[in-house]
C-alpha cells in the first residue's frame, strides 16, 4: 500500500491501462482491509481476501468518477487516467460495471458462504449507486456530475460501513 501511495503521482498515474484506478483500489481499499484483518487475526484466510475486494472496487470507482472533471488538468499534468485513455462515455461504462461488481460480489460471497448473510445490508446502498451511475452515464456538463459524485461518495462510505456492521452482527447475532 505504501508503494502505491509513494509512487502514485510520479509514476502510476502516467502508466495508463487503468493502473491509477487499480492502484487506488488496491492501496486504499483492498489492502488496508485485508491488512487490518491480518493484524487482528494473525493470519490470512481466503474469505478475508474475498471480503476485502468490494472495498477495492468502491475506492477504484471513487477515484474514477472524480477523474471525469479533471481530464484537462490531468492531461496537462502528464497523467494518463482511464477517462483520458478511453473517453468519458466508455469510462462511465467501466464505472457502471465496477459498481455492479460491488453488489454482485457481495451477493455471490453470501451465496458461496464466504461472507455472512448480514453483509447483504450493504445492498441498501443500491439506490445511491444507481443515482451515481445515472449521473455518470448522462451528464453533459461538469456541474451536472456533482450530484453523482456526492452519491458516489455516500455509496463508498455507507456500503463499507454496512459491510462492517454486517460482519459485527454475524459475530454477535450469529
MIDOSE-1310 file (N, C-alpha, C; in nm, 2 decimals, decimal comma, always signed):
residues 174
xxxx	+0,08/-0,12/+0,00/+0,00/+0,00/+0,00/+0,09/+0,13/+0,00; +0,19/+0,12/+0,08/+0,28/+0,24/+0,08/+0,35/+0,27/-0,05; +0,38/+0,16/-0,13/+0,44/+0,18/-0,26/+0,34/+0,26/-0,35; +0,21/+0,22/-0,34/+0,11/+0,29/-0,42/+0,10/+0,43/-0,39
xxxx	+0,10/+0,46/-0,26/+0,10/+0,60/-0,21/+0,22/+0,68/-0,26; +0,34/+0,62/-0,24/+0,46/+0,69/-0,27/+0,48/+0,72/-0,42; +0,44/+0,62/-0,50/+0,46/+0,63/-0,64/+0,34/+0,67/-0,72; +0,23/+0,70/-0,66/+0,11/+0,72/-0,73/+0,12/+0,84/-0,83
xxxx	+0,15/+0,96/-0,78/+0,15/+1,08/-0,86/+0,27/+1,07/-0,96; +0,39/+1,03/-0,91/+0,50/+1,04/-1,00/+0,51/+0,94/-1,11; +0,46/+0,82/-1,08/+0,47/+0,71/-1,18/+0,34/+0,64/-1,22; +0,26/+0,60/-1,12/+0,15/+0,52/-1,15/+0,05/+0,59/-1,24
xxxx	+0,02/+0,72/-1,22/-0,08/+0,79/-1,30/-0,04/+0,81/-1,44; +0,09/+0,79/-1,47/+0,14/+0,81/-1,60/+0,14/+0,68/-1,68; +0,12/+0,56/-1,62/+0,13/+0,43/-1,68/+0,01/+0,40/-1,78; -0,10/+0,45/-1,75/-0,22/+0,42/-1,83/-0,27/+0,28/-1,80
xxxx	-0,36/+0,23/-1,89/-0,41/+0,10/-1,87/-0,50/+0,08/-1,74; -0,55/+0,19/-1,69/-0,63/+0,18/-1,57/-0,55/+0,16/-1,44; -0,42/+0,17/-1,45/-0,33/+0,14/-1,34/-0,35/+0,24/-1,22; -0,38/+0,37/-1,25/-0,40/+0,46/-1,14/-0,53/+0,42/-1,06
xxxx	-0,63/+0,39/-1,13/-0,75/+0,35/-1,06/-0,74/+0,21/-0,99; -0,67/+0,12/-1,05/-0,64/-0,01/-0,99/-0,55/+0,01/-0,86; -0,45/+0,09/-0,87/-0,36/+0,12/-0,76/-0,44/+0,18/-0,64; -0,53/+0,28/-0,67/-0,61/+0,34/-0,57/-0,70/+0,23/-0,50
xxxx	-0,76/+0,15/-0,58/-0,85/+0,05/-0,53/-0,77/-0,05/-0,44; -0,66/-0,09/-0,48/-0,58/-0,19/-0,40/-0,51/-0,12/-0,28; -0,45/-0,01/-0,31/-0,37/+0,06/-0,20/-0,45/+0,13/-0,09; -0,57/+0,17/-0,13/-0,66/+0,24/-0,03/-0,79/+0,17/+0,00
xxxx	-0,81/+0,05/-0,06/-0,93/-0,02/-0,04/-0,90/-0,16/+0,00; -0,87/-0,25/-0,09/-0,85/-0,39/-0,06/-0,73/-0,42/+0,04; -0,62/-0,36/+0,02/-0,50/-0,39/+0,10/-0,52/-0,35/+0,25; -0,57/-0,23/+0,28/-0,59/-0,19/+0,41/-0,69/-0,28/+0,49
xxxx	-0,80/-0,31/+0,42/-0,90/-0,40/+0,48/-0,84/-0,54/+0,51; -0,77/-0,60/+0,42/-0,70/-0,72/+0,44/-0,59/-0,71/+0,54; -0,52/-0,60/+0,54/-0,41/-0,58/+0,63/-0,46/-0,57/+0,78; -0,57/-0,50/+0,80/-0,63/-0,50/+0,93/-0,67/-0,63/+0,98
xxxx	-0,73/-0,71/+0,89/-0,77/-0,85/+0,92/-0,65/-0,93/+0,96; -0,54/-0,92/+0,89/-0,42/-1,00/+0,92/-0,36/-0,96/+1,06; -0,37/-0,83/+1,09/-0,31/-0,78/+1,22/-0,40/-0,83/+1,33; -0,53/-0,82/+1,32/-0,62/-0,86/+1,42/-0,63/-1,01/+1,44
xxxx	-0,63/-1,08/+1,33/-0,64/-1,23/+1,34/-0,52/-1,31/+1,33; -0,41/-1,24/+1,30/-0,28/-1,31/+1,30/-0,26/-1,40/+1,18; -0,34/-1,39/+1,08/-0,32/-1,48/+0,96/-0,41/-1,45/+0,85; -0,38/-1,51/+0,74/-0,45/-1,50/+0,61/-0,56/-1,60/+0,60
xxxx	-0,68/-1,56/+0,54/-0,78/-1,66/+0,50/-0,84/-1,61/+0,37; -0,88/-1,71/+0,29/-0,94/-1,68/+0,16/-1,07/-1,60/+0,18; -1,15/-1,63/+0,27/-1,27/-1,55/+0,29/-1,24/-1,40/+0,32; -1,13/-1,38/+0,40/-1,09/-1,24/+0,43/-1,05/-1,17/+0,30
xxxx	-0,97/-1,23/+0,22/-0,93/-1,17/+0,09/-1,06/-1,14/+0,01; -1,15/-1,24/+0,00/-1,27/-1,22/-0,08/-1,35/-1,10/-0,02; -1,36/-1,09/+0,11/-1,44/-0,98/+0,17/-1,37/-0,85/+0,15; -1,24/-0,84/+0,13/-1,18/-0,71/+0,11/-1,19/-0,65/-0,03
xxxx	-1,23/-0,74/-0,13/-1,24/-0,69/-0,27/-1,34/-0,58/-0,29; -1,46/-0,59/-0,23/-1,56/-0,48/-0,26/-1,50/-0,34/-0,22; -1,42/-0,33/-0,11/-1,36/-0,21/-0,08/-1,27/-0,15/-0,19; -1,20/-0,25/-0,25/-1,11/-0,21/-0,36/-1,20/-0,15/-0,48
xxxx	-1,31/-0,22/-0,51/-1,39/-0,18/-0,62/-1,45/-0,04/-0,59; -1,49/-0,02/-0,47/-1,55/+0,11/-0,43/-1,45/+0,22/-0,43; -1,33/+0,20/-0,38/-1,23/+0,31/-0,39/-1,18/+0,34/-0,53; -1,17/+0,23/-0,61/-1,14/+0,25/-0,75/-1,24/+0,34/-0,82
xxxx	-1,37/+0,31/-0,79/-1,47/+0,39/-0,85/-1,48/+0,53/-0,80; -1,44/+0,55/-0,67/-1,44/+0,68/-0,61/-1,34/+0,77/-0,69; -1,22/+0,72/-0,72/-1,13/+0,79/-0,79/-1,17/+0,81/-0,94; -1,22/+0,70/-1,00/-1,26/+0,71/-1,14/-1,36/+0,82/-1,17
xxxx	-1,47/+0,82/-1,09/-1,57/+0,93/-1,12/-1,51/+1,07/-1,09; -1,43/+1,08/-0,99/-1,37/+1,21/-0,96/-1,27/+1,25/-1,07; -1,22/+1,16/-1,15/-1,13/+1,20/-1,26/-1,20/+1,26/-1,38; -1,33/+1,24/-1,39/-1,41/+1,29/-1,51/-1,39/+1,44/-1,53
xxxx	-1,41/+1,52/-1,42/-1,40/+1,67/-1,45/-1,25/+1,71/-1,45; -1,16/+1,62/-1,42/-1,02/+1,66/-1,41/-0,94/+1,63/-1,54; -1,01/+1,58/-1,64/-0,94/+1,53/-1,76/-0,84/+1,63/-1,82; -0,87/+1,75/-1,84/-0,78/+1,85/-1,90/-0,66/+1,88/-1,81
xxxx	-0,69/+1,90/-1,68/-0,58/+1,92/-1,58/-0,49/+1,80/-1,57; -0,55/+1,68/-1,57/-0,47/+1,56/-1,57/-0,38/+1,54/-1,70; -0,44/+1,57/-1,81/-0,36/+1,57/-1,94/-0,24/+1,66/-1,93; -0,27/+1,79/-1,89/-0,16/+1,89/-1,89/-0,06/+1,85/-1,78
xxxx	-0,10/+1,77/-1,68/+0,00/+1,73/-1,58/+0,07/+1,60/-1,61; +0,04/+1,55/-1,73/+0,11/+1,43/-1,77/+0,05/+1,30/-1,72; -0,07/+1,31/-1,66/-0,13/+1,19/-1,61/-0,20/+1,12/-1,73; -0,22/+0,99/-1,71/-0,28/+0,91/-1,82/-0,39/+0,82/-1,76
xxxx	-0,50/+0,89/-1,71/-0,61/+0,82/-1,64/-0,70/+0,75/-1,74; -0,78/+0,67/-1,69/-0,88/+0,59/-1,77/-0,97/+0,68/-1,86; -1,03/+0,79/-1,80/-1,11/+0,88/-1,88/-1,03/+0,94/-2,00; -0,90/+0,97/-1,98/-0,82/+1,03/-2,08/-0,80/+0,92/-2,19
xxxx	-0,77/+0,80/-2,15/-0,74/+0,69/-2,24/-0,86/+0,65/-2,33; -0,97/+0,64/-2,27/-1,09/+0,58/-2,34/-1,20/+0,67/-2,36; -1,20/+0,79/-2,30/-1,30/+0,89/-2,31/-1,41/+0,87/-2,20; -1,49/+0,98/-2,19/-1,58/+0,98/-2,08/-1,69/+0,88/-2,09
xxxx	-1,75/+0,86/-2,21/-1,86/+0,77/-2,23/-1,81/+0,62/-2,19; -1,70/+0,58/-2,24/-1,65/+0,44/-2,21/-1,61/+0,43/-2,06; -1,55/+0,54/-2,01/-1,52/+0,54/-1,87/-1,64/+0,53/-1,78; -1,75/+0,59/-1,82/-1,88/+0,58/-1,75/-1,93/+0,44/-1,75
xxxx	-1,91/+0,37/-1,86/-1,95/+0,23/-1,87/-1,86/+0,14/-1,78; -1,73/+0,17/-1,78/-1,64/+0,10/-1,68/-1,69/+0,12/-1,54; -1,72/+0,25/-1,51/-1,77/+0,29/-1,37/-1,89/+0,21/-1,34; -1,98/+0,19/-1,43/-2,11/+0,12/-1,41/-2,08/-0,03/-1,39
xxxx	-1,99/-0,09/-1,46/-1,96/-0,23/-1,45/-1,90/-0,25/-1,31; -1,80/-0,17/-1,27/-1,74/-0,18/-1,14/-1,84/-0,17/-1,03; -1,94/-0,07/-1,04/-2,04/-0,05/-0,95/-2,13/-0,18/-0,93; -2,17/-0,24/-1,05/-2,24/-0,36/-1,04/-2,16/-0,48/-0,98
xxxx	-2,03/-0,48/-1,00/-1,95/-0,58/-0,94/-1,95/-0,58/-0,79; -1,96/-0,46/-0,73/-1,96/-0,45/-0,59/-2,08/-0,53/-0,53; -2,20/-0,51/-0,59/-2,32/-0,58/-0,54/-2,32/-0,73/-0,58; -2,28/-0,76/-0,69/-2,27/-0,90/-0,74/-2,17/-0,97/-0,65
xxxx	-2,06/-0,91/-0,62/-1,95/-0,97/-0,54/-2,00/-1,00/-0,40; -2,07/-0,91/-0,34/-2,13/-0,93/-0,21/-2,23/-1,04/-0,21; -2,33/-1,03/-0,30/-2,43/-1,14/-0,31/-2,37/-1,28/-0,33; -2,27/-1,28/-0,42/-2,20/-1,41/-0,45/-2,13/-1,46/-0,33
xxxx	-2,07/-1,37/-0,25/-2,00/-1,41/-0,13/-2,09/-1,47/-0,03; -2,21/-1,42/-0,02/-2,30/-1,47/+0,07/-2,35/-1,61/+0,02; -2,38/-1,62/-0,11/-2,42/-1,75/-0,16/-2,31/-1,86/-0,15; -2,19/-1,81/-0,17/-2,07/-1,91/-0,16/-2,03/-1,93/-0,01
xxxx	-2,10/-1,87/+0,08/-2,07/-1,88/+0,22/-1,93/-1,82/+0,26; -1,88/-1,73/+0,18/-1,75/-1,66/+0,21/-1,78/-1,54/+0,29; -1,90/-1,49/+0,29/-1,94/-1,37/+0,37/-2,07/-1,40/+0,44; -2,09/-1,34/+0,56/-2,21/-1,37/+0,63/-2,33/-1,31/+0,57
xxxx	-2,45/-1,36/+0,59/-2,58/-1,31/+0,54/-2,60/-1,16/+0,57; -2,55/-1,13/+0,69/-2,57/-0,99/+0,74/-2,50/-0,89/+0,65; -2,40/-0,93/+0,57/-2,33/-0,83/+0,48/-2,42/-0,79/+0,37; -2,53/-0,86/+0,35/-2,63/-0,81/+0,25/-2,69/-0,68/+0,28
xxxx	-2,67/-0,63/+0,41/-2,71/-0,50/+0,44/-2,65/-0,39/+0,35; -2,53/-0,42/+0,30/-2,47/-0,33/+0,21/-2,55/-0,30/+0,08; -2,64/-0,40/+0,05/-2,72/-0,38/-0,07/-2,82/-0,26/-0,06; -2,83/-0,21/+0,07/-2,92/-0,10/+0,09/-2,87/+0,03/+0,02
xxxx	-2,74/+0,03/-0,02/-2,69/+0,15/-0,08/-2,71/+0,15/-0,23; -2,78/+0,04/-0,28/-2,80/+0,03/-0,43/-2,87/+0,16/-0,49; -2,97/+0,22/-0,42/-3,03/+0,34/-0,48/-2,93/+0,45/-0,50; -2,84/+0,47/-0,40/-2,73/+0,57/-0,41/-2,64/+0,54/-0,53
xxxx	-2,61/+0,41/-0,54/-2,52/+0,37/-0,65/-2,59/+0,39/-0,79; -2,72/+0,37/-0,80/-2,79/+0,39/-0,92/-2,79/+0,54/-0,96; -2,81/+0,62/-0,86/-2,80/+0,77/-0,88/-2,67/+0,81/-0,94; -2,56/+0,75/-0,88/-2,43/+0,79/-0,92/-2,40/+0,74/-1,07
xxxx	-2,45/+0,61/-1,10/-2,43/+0,56/-1,23/-2,51/+0,64/-1,33; -2,63/+0,67/-1,30/-2,71/+0,75/-1,39/-2,65/+0,89/-1,42; -2,59/+0,95/-1,32/-2,52/+1,08/-1,34/-2,40/+1,06/-1,43; -2,32/+0,95/-1,40/-2,20/+0,93/-1,48/-2,24/+0,90/-1,63
xxxx	-2,34/+0,83/-1,65/-2,38/+0,80/-1,79/-2,45/+0,91/-1,87; -2,51/+1,01/-1,80/-2,59/+1,11/-1,87/-2,54/+1,25/-1,86; -2,44/+1,28/-1,78/-2,41/+1,42/-1,77/-2,35/+1,48/-1,90; -2,38/+1,61/-1,92/-2,33/+1,68/-2,03/-2,22/+1,79/-1,99
xxxx	-2,24/+1,84/-1,87/-2,15/+1,95/-1,82/-2,10/+1,90/-1,69; -1,99/+1,95/-1,65/-1,93/+1,90/-1,52/-2,02/+1,93/-1,40; -2,09/+2,05/-1,41/-2,17/+2,08/-1,30/-2,28/+1,98/-1,27; -2,33/+1,91/-1,38/-2,43/+1,81/-1,37/-2,38/+1,68/-1,31
xxxx	-2,25/+1,67/-1,30/-2,18/+1,55/-1,24/-2,18/+1,56/-1,09; -2,19/+1,67/-1,03/-2,17/+1,69/-0,89/-2,27/+1,61/-0,80; -2,40/+1,60/-0,83/-2,48/+1,51/-0,75/-2,44/+1,36/-0,77; -2,39/+1,32/-0,88/-2,35/+1,18/-0,90/-2,22/+1,16/-0,81
xxxx	-2,13/+1,26/-0,81/-2,01/+1,24/-0,73/-2,05/+1,23/-0,58; -2,15/+1,31/-0,54/-2,20/+1,31/-0,40/-2,26/+1,17/-0,37; -2,34/+1,12/-0,46/-2,40/+0,98/-0,44/-2,29/+0,88/-0,44; -2,18/+0,90/-0,52/-2,07/+0,80/-0,52/-2,00/+0,80/-0,39
xxxx	-1,97/+0,91/-0,33/-1,90/+0,92/-0,20/-1,99/+0,85/-0,10; -2,12/+0,88/-0,10/-2,20/+0,82/+0,00/-2,21/+0,67/-0,02; -2,21/+0,62/-0,14/-2,21/+0,48/-0,17/-2,09/+0,41/-0,11; -1,97/+0,47/-0,14/-1,85/+0,42/-0,09/-1,85/+0,41/+0,06
xxxx	-1,88/+0,52/+0,13/-1,88/+0,52/+0,28/-1,98/+0,43/+0,34; -2,10/+0,44/+0,30/-2,21/+0,37/+0,36/-2,20/+0,22/+0,33; -2,16/+0,19/+0,21/-2,15/+0,04/+0,17/-2,05/-0,02/+0,26; -1,93/+0,04/+0,28/-1,83/-0,01/+0,37/-1,87/-0,02/+0,51
xxxx	-1,94/+0,08/+0,56/-2,00/+0,08/+0,69/-2,09/-0,03/+0,71; -2,18/-0,05/+0,62/-2,28/-0,16/+0,63/-2,22/-0,30/+0,62; -2,11/-0,31/+0,54/-2,04/-0,44/+0,54/-1,98/-0,47/+0,68; -1,92/-0,36/+0,73/-1,86/-0,38/+0,87/-1,96/-0,41/+0,97
xxxx	-2,08/-0,35/+0,97/-2,19/-0,38/+1,06/-2,23/-0,52/+1,04; -2,24/-0,56/+0,91/-2,28/-0,70/+0,88/-2,19/-0,80/+0,94; -2,06/-0,78/+0,93/-1,96/-0,87/+0,99/-1,98/-0,87/+1,15; -2,00/-0,75/+1,20/-2,02/-0,75/+1,35/-2,14/-0,82/+1,39
xxxx	-2,25/-0,80/+1,32/-2,38/-0,86/+1,35/-2,36/-1,02/+1,34; -2,29/-1,06/+1,24/-2,27/-1,21/+1,22/-2,20/-1,26/+1,34; -2,11/-1,19/+1,41/-2,04/-1,24/+1,53/-2,13/-1,23/+1,65; -2,21/-1,12/+1,66/-2,29/-1,10/+1,78/-2,42/-1,18/+1,77
xx	-2,49/-1,18/+1,66/-2,62/-1,25/+1,65/-2,61/-1,39/+1,60; -2,51/-1,41/+1,51/-2,49/-1,54/+1,46/-2,53/-1,56/+1,32
